[in-house]
C-alpha cells in the first residue's frame, strides 16, 4: 500500500537525497504496517522521533509499535526542538 512519509528538521537528512528538499516521499509499505515498521529501515534514532502524526493526529509513543497505517495515510515525524 502507499503512504506519504514526511521527516522534518534534522530528520530530513535520513531521507534519500533526491527527496530531501521537500522532506517528503511516497512510500510503498506492507498492508497494516506499523509506524515502527516504517521508520526502522531509515535508521532514525529513537530519541529523535519526538512528535509523530498520522493524518495530522498525534500518535503517543506507546501506540507507535501497534498503530497500523492505512492506504493513503500521511506519516509525519519531527525531532525534539529547542527554542529560546
MIVEX-908364 format. One line per 3 residues: number of its first residue (from 0); for each residue x negated, z negated, y of N, C-alpha, C, O, CB. Coordinates in steps of 0.1 Angstrom, whole numbers, plus 5000, padded with zeros to 4 digits. Glycine has a CB too. Example, Ala and Ser with C-alpha at 12.3 -4.5 7.8 and 13.67 -1.06 7.14 Angstrom:
2
0 = 4868/4922/4943/4877/4922/4955/4868/4922/4967/4858/4915/4967/4887/4910/4955 | 4872/4929/4978/4863/4929/4989/4871/4921/5000/4866/4920/5011/4859/4943/4994
//
This chain:
84
0 = 4992/5000/4988/5000/5000/5000/4991/5000/5012/4979/4996/5012/5010/4988/5000 | 4997/5004/5024/4989/5005/5036/4993/4994/5046/5004/4991/5047/4991/5019/5043 | 4982/4988/5052/4984/4978/5062/4975/4982/5074/4966/4991/5072/4981/4964/5057
3 = 4976/4976/5085/4967/4977/5096/4959/4964/5097/4965/4953/5097/4974/4981/5110 | 4946/4965/5098/4937/4954/5098/4930/4954/5111/4924/4963/5115/4927/4954/5086 | 4931/4942/5118/4925/4941/5132/4916/4929/5132/4920/4918/5128/4936/4940/5143
6 = 4904/4930/5137/4895/4919/5139/4891/4919/5154/4887/4929/5159/4882/4921/5130 | 4892/4907/5160/4889/4906/5174/4876/4899/5178/4871/4891/5169/4901/4900/5181 | 4872/4901/5190/4859/4894/5195/4848/4897/5186/4846/4909/5181/4862/4879/5196
9 = 4840/4887/5183/4828/4889/5175/4831/4894/5160/4822/4899/5154/4819/4877/5174 | 4843/4891/5155/4846/4896/5142/4847/4911/5141/4845/4916/5130/4860/4890/5138 | 4848/4918/5152/4848/4932/5151/4836/4938/5145/4836/4949/5140/4850/4938/5165
12 = 4825/4931/5146/4812/4936/5140/4813/4937/5125/4804/4943/5119/4801/4926/5144 | 4823/4931/5119/4824/4932/5104/4832/4945/5100/4832/4948/5088/4831/4920/5099 | 4837/4952/5109/4844/4964/5106/4834/4976/5105/4823/4975/5110/4855/4968/5117
15 = 4838/4986/5098/4829/4998/5098/4826/5003/5112/4835/5003/5120/4835/5009/5089 | 4814/5008/5114/4810/5013/5127/4820/5022/5134/4822/5022/5146/4796/5019/5127 | 4826/5031/5126/4834/5042/5131/4847/5036/5138/4853/5043/5146/4838/5051/5120
18 = 4851/5024/5134/4864/5018/5140/4862/5006/5149/4871/5001/5154/4873/5015/5128 | 4849/5002/5151/4846/4990/5158/4852/4991/5173/4856/4981/5178/4832/4987/5159 | 4851/5002/5179/4855/5003/5193/4870/4999/5195/4874/4993/5205/4853/5017/5198
21 = 4878/5003/5185/4893/4999/5186/4896/4986/5179/4907/4981/5181/4901/5010/5179 | 4886/4980/5172/4888/4967/5165/4900/4968/5155/4905/4957/5151/4891/4956/5175 | 4903/4979/5150/4914/4980/5140/4911/4992/5131/4904/5001/5134/4927/4982/5147
24 = 4917/4991/5119/4916/5002/5109/4928/5001/5100/4933/4991/5096/4903/5001/5102 | 4932/5013/5095/4942/5013/5084/4935/5009/5072/4923/5012/5070/4949/5027/5083 | 4942/5003/5063/4935/4998/5051/4945/4999/5039/4957/4995/5040/4931/4983/5053
27 = 4940/5004/5028/4948/5005/5016/4945/4993/5008/4933/4990/5005/4944/5018/5008 | 4955/4985/5004/4953/4973/4996/4963/4973/4984/4972/4981/4984/4955/4960/5005 | 4960/4965/4974/4969/4964/4963/4982/4958/4967/4983/4950/4976/4962/4955/4952
30 = 4993/4963/4961/5006/4957/4964/5006/4942/4962/5001/4937/4952/5017/4963/4955 | 5011/4934/4972/5011/4920/4971/4998/4913/4974/4997/4901/4971/5016/4916/4957 | 4988/4920/4979/4975/4914/4982/4977/4903/4992/4985/4903/5001/4965/4925/4988
33 = 4969/4892/4990/4970/4881/4999/4960/4883/5011/4951/4892/5010/4966/4868/4992 | 4961/4875/5021/4952/4876/5033/4938/4874/5028/4929/4882/5032/4956/4866/5043 | 4936/4864/5020/4922/4861/5015/4917/4873/5007/4905/4877/5009/4922/4849/5006
36 = 4925/4880/4999/4920/4891/4991/4916/4903/5001/4907/4911/4998/4931/4896/4982 | 4923/4904/5012/4920/4915/5021/4907/4912/5029/4899/4921/5030/4931/4917/5031 | 4905/4900/5033/4893/4897/5041/4880/4895/5033/4869/4897/5039/4895/4885/5050
39 = 4881/4891/5021/4869/4888/5013/4859/4900/5012/4847/4897/5014/4873/4885/4999 | 4863/4912/5010/4853/4923/5009/4846/4925/5023/4835/4931/5023/4860/4936/5005 | 4851/4921/5034/4845/4923/5047/4834/4912/5050/4827/4913/5059/4855/4922/5058
42 = 4834/4901/5041/4823/4891/5043/4825/4883/5055/4815/4878/5060/4810/4898/5043 | 4837/4880/5060/4839/4872/5071/4836/4857/5068/4841/4852/5058/4854/4873/5076 | 4828/4851/5076/4825/4836/5073/4838/4829/5075/4845/4830/5085/4814/4831/5083
45 = 4841/4820/5065/4854/4813/5066/4856/4805/5079/4867/4804/5084/4855/4803/5054 | 4845/4799/5084/4846/4791/5096/4849/4800/5108/4853/4795/5119/4833/4783/5098 | 4847/4813/5107/4850/4822/5118/4864/4828/5118/4869/4834/5127/4840/4834/5118
48 = 4871/4826/5107/4885/4830/5105/4894/4819/5111/4898/4810/5103/4889/4834/5090 | 4897/4820/5124/4904/4809/5130/4919/4811/5132/4927/4804/5126/4898/4806/5144 | 4922/4822/5139/4936/4825/5142/4940/4837/5134/4934/4848/5136/4939/4827/5158
51 = 4950/4836/5125/4954/4847/5117/4969/4849/5119/4977/4840/5119/4952/4843/5102 | 4972/4862/5123/4986/4866/5125/4990/4877/5116/4982/4886/5113/4988/4870/5140 | 5002/4877/5110/5007/4888/5103/5020/4892/5111/5029/4885/5112/5011/4885/5088
54 = 5019/4904/5116/5030/4910/5124/5034/4900/5136/5045/4899/5140/5043/4912/5116 | 5023/4895/5142/5024/4886/5153/5029/4872/5150/5031/4864/5159/5034/4892/5162 | 5030/4868/5137/5034/4855/5133/5022/4847/5127/5015/4852/5118/5046/4855/5123
57 = 5020/4835/5133/5008/4827/5128/5010/4823/5113/5020/4820/5109/5008/4814/5137 | 4998/4824/5106/4997/4820/5092/4987/4808/5092/4976/4810/5095/4993/4832/5083 | 4992/4797/5087/4984/4785/5087/4973/4786/5076/4975/4794/5066/4992/4772/5084
60 = 4962/4780/5078/4951/4781/5068/4955/4778/5053/4950/4785/5044/4940/4771/5072 | 4963/4769/5051/4967/4765/5038/4976/4776/5031/4979/4776/5019/4975/4752/5037 | 4982/4785/5039/4990/4796/5034/4983/4809/5032/4988/4819/5026/5002/4798/5044
63 = 4970/4810/5036/4963/4823/5036/4959/4827/5022/4958/4839/5020/4951/4822/5045 | 4958/4818/5013/4954/4822/4999/4966/4828/4992/4965/4835/4982/4949/4810/4992 | 4978/4824/4996/4990/4828/4989/5000/4838/4996/5009/4843/4990/4998/4816/4985
66 = 4998/4839/5009/5006/4848/5017/5005/4862/5013/4994/4868/5016/5004/4846/5032 | 5014/4868/5007/5014/4882/5002/5018/4891/5013/5028/4890/5020/5023/4884/4990 | 5009/4902/5015/5012/4912/5025/5021/4922/5020/5023/4924/5008/4999/4918/5030
69 = 5028/4929/5029/5038/4940/5025/5033/4953/5032/5026/4953/5042/5052/4936/5029 | 5038/4964/5027/5036/4977/5032/5039/4977/5047/5049/4972/5052/5045/4988/5025 | 5029/4982/5055/5031/4983/5070/5028/4971/5078/5028/4971/5090/5045/4987/5072
72 = 5024/4960/5071/5020/4948/5078/5008/4950/5087/5000/4958/5084/5018/4936/5069 | 5008/4942/5098/4996/4942/5107/4989/4928/5105/4996/4918/5109/5000/4945/5122 | 4977/4928/5100/4970/4916/5099/4959/4915/5110/4950/4924/5110/4963/4915/5084
75 = 4960/4905/5118/4951/4904/5130/4944/4890/5129/4950/4880/5126/4958/4905/5143 | 4931/4890/5131/4923/4878/5130/4914/4876/5142/4907/4886/5146/4915/4878/5117 | 4913/4864/5147/4904/4860/5158/4895/4849/5154/4899/4840/5146/4913/4856/5171
78 = 4883/4849/5159/4874/4837/5157/4878/4826/5166/4886/4828/5175/4859/4842/5158 | 4872/4814/5164/4873/4804/5174/4867/4808/5187/4857/4815/5187/4867/4790/5169 | 4874/4805/5198/4869/4810/5211/4867/4798/5220/4877/4790/5222/4878/4820/5217
81 = 4855/4796/5226/4853/4785/5235/4855/4790/5250/4852/4802/5253/4838/4780/5234 | 4860/4782/5258/4862/4786/5272/4858/4774/5281/4854/4764/5276/4877/4790/5275 | 4858/4777/5293/4854/4767/5302/4857/4769/5316/4854/4761/5325/4840/4764/5300
//
